[in-house]
Amino acid sequence: MARALPTFKSHAQRDDAFLEGHTLCPGCTEAVAFHEIGRATDNGRKTLVALGTFCGEVSTLLYPNVISWGRGKREPAEVEKSVGIIHNVFESAPTVAEAMSDTARVLADVGAWKGPQPNVISVSGDGGALSIGLRSLLHSIHRRARVTVVVYINEVFANTGFQYSPTSLPFADSSTLPHGGAAEPIDHIGLAIVAGAGYVAQATTGYAPFFAECVEEALAAEGTSVIFVPAPCITGWKFEEGLTAELGRLGSQTGLFPCFRKKRGEPGQIKHVPEKAKRPGVEQFLVGQQRFEHVVRAVDGKPQIVPGRESDVAALQSYADRNVERLEKLALFP
Amino acid sequence: MQIVGTYGARYENAIDLSALRGAHQPQYAARTEIAVDGNTAAAIPFLQWWRAPIMAGFPITPSTKWLEHLAAVVGAGKCGKAKRVKLLEAEHAAADYLVGMAGSCRELIAGTATSSVGLDHMTETVRSLGASGLGNVMIVNVCRATANYPLCIEGDPSDHFAHRDDGFIQVMCRGKQQIYDTILQLPAVGMNPRVLTPTMPGFFGIKDSHRSGKLVVEPDEAVNSFLDEALASTEPTPPGLLDGDTSMGSCVTSAYFQGFKVGQKARLQAALDVIPRVAGLFEKRFGRRGIELFEQFAMEDAEVALVCLGPDAGTAVQQLPRMRDELKARVGLIVLRVLTPFPSVALARALRKVNAVGVVQHAYHHGRGHIALDLADALAESGRLLPTESFFCGLGGADVSPSTWREMARLTVSCAMRGKPSRRWHLLHEGHELSEEN
């Protein structure tokens, strides 16, 4: 029977499993999302987390700093409140999580684990999940592993210094592809759905209640849940601090990173994307990010296309429009 | 809830291991003699251990039969709900899976088998595992030449040697009984609280993996109670991810990295102390020799010695009387078992009375050979400079004929008389040199 999901208010009042001590950039999307995940997992179930190698790992499990993961100031008295967290290698967090889930399940099947099935979460960057780790991600989904896979998409290999990634938007400047290329990003949502995920969402922390709902739904879903989290990166994209939530919202509104959720076998839902005529143009998203400064700049506070770059912006707009259309079709995937 | 050192909290009753033990369906109720190949001999312990509820794998020649045997037995419903076979999409994934399983509960045994480029494909995770403290991980390596230019599916331990610095306890086996017995003992070594280091038993592909022989299988009850007895410790087990509030796999700066490595090295070296104790318990319970650091044949009065490993040692043992007779020299033989940590002190002591040594190696090396280097280091540490002939033979699983063994003995005796080796290294087949002068 489906689990009743908490309201956003009750979600927000739970004990967080992500605490102070991390060294993520101030205002980083990842930290905001970690807090939401930390609260969602305070649900009477043991929490197990597998991290790939990415900013969220090196900034939260750095010895001898305080480990940022755990519920409360001391080890909790009840195992259901406790957190077991492991980092293995760059690309295999879904497989490690799958093993943790299977172990708990086989122990439960013989009566050796008497609690409810734990929350099992893998967290990776887009490099770890969609580039070097695509094998691990797709095969865990294909095996219907009972895990929730969280993938932060900041469109670069941020941990190594903001190199091009297969999720990079066209013409985005990166340290290995100056001024970017014309290639469109890998279809991560399509891959996850077609591979057989039980639940797929793309959710920005800019829409906090929607994000929290998606995490709750993912934890409650059957099979493999995958949440892609567009993650505006202050240092990599080079924008003013304090704009991560707004850029997350603009990413959805423009159609570049639409909020989306779909349960396997049910129609999906696109959220926070206005009708085409009312959508902000992609230049609204691009302006203010130094990685796109060669394409769009602010003039008198308004975005202005750099002369000669009109076709690039048109290509990005075309991609955003087709992205929404593609998701509309994926929403109907059986 | 108990705080265990710096590991964090452990929730003592969160996992009821007695329930897992109770769900185990024994495969053998009494000591039984069977005829099996080496891969099956290596698989049977995983069916007998109640501590091994999931076996992970991905097929690669010549280790595939290990996985197929487990899948057949589990698939036939002979293990009930207490065992699963997990089929992964690649060897790297199999190694990753072991991390998650072993990390979840440190009392379980997480194992797989692989070979050659399969082990190479695991490298990233295997090297992490070697430092992880997860001594409940076992990777059975069915030795096969690596890598693929040219591809060769027969047994040579170049894969094993390529991974000797990964941090695993590596023990080489020859013959079905030694494979089975070694695997029965190794978790008691790796999971010892002083050791906490994963293990890698190895045996030669084809020569041992695919040829059948006699195997005495012990009853499950004895197999499990031996392991329980060997693991009994007053030191608390560190928490696992499932039964603990803990973290694994931190990232560090150089200011702390070396401290972690000091700990890793100390744990690995402690295996040399723990192995004899475990072997003693094994011999007492089952009446067969436990894991030896190395085997010795005719070493009591030896004036020269051959040092080797693997299944071809059987030919050498059989040839020893003829070598002694024809060469009019007291030739002895040492067959290595524990490769990592290398038993330097014990080996130097065993060779203290010989005048020359011939090192027999079956894996490609750019110089005089992996074992030749380790042995030279062991002898140097003991203050000796012993003339050493370096031999390569049986590469890619080629036969090592009696004539090759006798030629290696002859060259080693000459080396003793000359006081130095005749060549930098030899590559022999059917008693003849295959290489140009070097």
Chai-1 contact restraints between the chains, C-beta under 6 A:
chainA,res_idxA,chainB,res_idxB,connection_type,confidence,min_distance_angstrom,max_distance_angstrom,comment,restraint_id
A,L48,B,L241,contact,1.0,0.0,6.0,A-B,restraint_1
A,V58,B,C251,contact,1.0,0.0,6.0,A-B,restraint_2
A,L61,B,S250,contact,1.0,0.0,6.0,A-B,restraint_3
A,L61,B,C251,contact,1.0,0.0,6.0,A-B,restraint_4
A,L62,B,C251,contact,1.0,0.0,6.0,A-B,restraint_5
A,Y63,B,S250,contact,1.0,0.0,6.0,A-B,restraint_6
A,Y63,B,V252,contact,1.0,0.0,6.0,A-B,restraint_7
A,Y63,B,Y256,contact,1.0,0.0,6.0,A-B,restraint_8
A,I67,B,S247,contact,1.0,0.0,6.0,A-B,restraint_9
A,E75,B,A9,contact,1.0,0.0,6.0,A-B,restraint_10
A,E75,B,D245,contact,1.0,0.0,6.0,A-B,restraint_11
A,A77,B,M1,contact,1.0,0.0,6.0,A-B,restraint_12
A,V79,B,Y11,contact,1.0,0.0,6.0,A-B,restraint_13
A,V79,B,A14,contact,1.0,0.0,6.0,A-B,restraint_14
A,S82,B,D245,contact,1.0,0.0,6.0,A-B,restraint_15
A,G84,B,L241,contact,1.0,0.0,6.0,A-B,restraint_16
A,G84,B,G244,contact,1.0,0.0,6.0,A-B,restraint_17
A,G84,B,T246,contact,1.0,0.0,6.0,A-B,restraint_18
A,I85,B,S247,contact,1.0,0.0,6.0,A-B,restraint_19
A,I86,B,G103,contact,1.0,0.0,6.0,A-B,restraint_20
A,I86,B,L241,contact,1.0,0.0,6.0,A-B,restraint_21
A,I86,B,M248,contact,1.0,0.0,6.0,A-B,restraint_22
A,I86,B,G249,contact,1.0,0.0,6.0,A-B,restraint_23
A,H87,B,G249,contact,1.0,0.0,6.0,A-B,restraint_24
A,N88,B,V99,contact,1.0,0.0,6.0,A-B,restraint_25
A,N88,B,G249,contact,1.0,0.0,6.0,A-B,restraint_26
A,V89,B,E124,contact,1.0,0.0,6.0,A-B,restraint_27
A,V89,B,T125,contact,1.0,0.0,6.0,A-B,restraint_28
A,V89,B,S128,contact,1.0,0.0,6.0,A-B,restraint_29
A,S92,B,D96,contact,1.0,0.0,6.0,A-B,restraint_30
A,T95,B,A93,contact,1.0,0.0,6.0,A-B,restraint_31
A,T95,B,D96,contact,1.0,0.0,6.0,A-B,restraint_32
A,T95,B,Y97,contact,1.0,0.0,6.0,A-B,restraint_33
A,V96,B,D96,contact,1.0,0.0,6.0,A-B,restraint_34
A,V96,B,V99,contact,1.0,0.0,6.0,A-B,restraint_35
A,V96,B,G100,contact,1.0,0.0,6.0,A-B,restraint_36
A,A99,B,Y97,contact,1.0,0.0,6.0,A-B,restraint_37
A,A99,B,G100,contact,1.0,0.0,6.0,A-B,restraint_38
A,A99,B,M101,contact,1.0,0.0,6.0,A-B,restraint_39
A,M100,B,G100,contact,1.0,0.0,6.0,A-B,restraint_40
A,M100,B,S104,contact,1.0,0.0,6.0,A-B,restraint_41
A,T103,B,M101,contact,1.0,0.0,6.0,A-B,restraint_42
A,T103,B,S104,contact,1.0,0.0,6.0,A-B,restraint_43
A,A104,B,L242,contact,1.0,0.0,6.0,A-B,restraint_44
A,V106,B,P53,contact,1.0,0.0,6.0,A-B,restraint_45
A,V106,B,R84,contact,1.0,0.0,6.0,A-B,restraint_46
A,D109,B,K81,contact,1.0,0.0,6.0,A-B,restraint_47
A,V110,B,A19,contact,1.0,0.0,6.0,A-B,restraint_48
A,V110,B,L20,contact,1.0,0.0,6.0,A-B,restraint_49
A,V110,B,A23,contact,1.0,0.0,6.0,A-B,restraint_50
A,V110,B,K81,contact,1.0,0.0,6.0,A-B,restraint_51
A,V110,B,A82,contact,1.0,0.0,6.0,A-B,restraint_52
A,G111,B,A19,contact,1.0,0.0,6.0,A-B,restraint_53
A,A112,B,I15,contact,1.0,0.0,6.0,A-B,restraint_54
A,A112,B,D16,contact,1.0,0.0,6.0,A-B,restraint_55
A,A112,B,A19,contact,1.0,0.0,6.0,A-B,restraint_56
A,A112,B,L20,contact,1.0,0.0,6.0,A-B,restraint_57
A,W113,B,I15,contact,1.0,0.0,6.0,A-B,restraint_58
A,H139,B,E89,contact,1.0,0.0,6.0,A-B,restraint_59
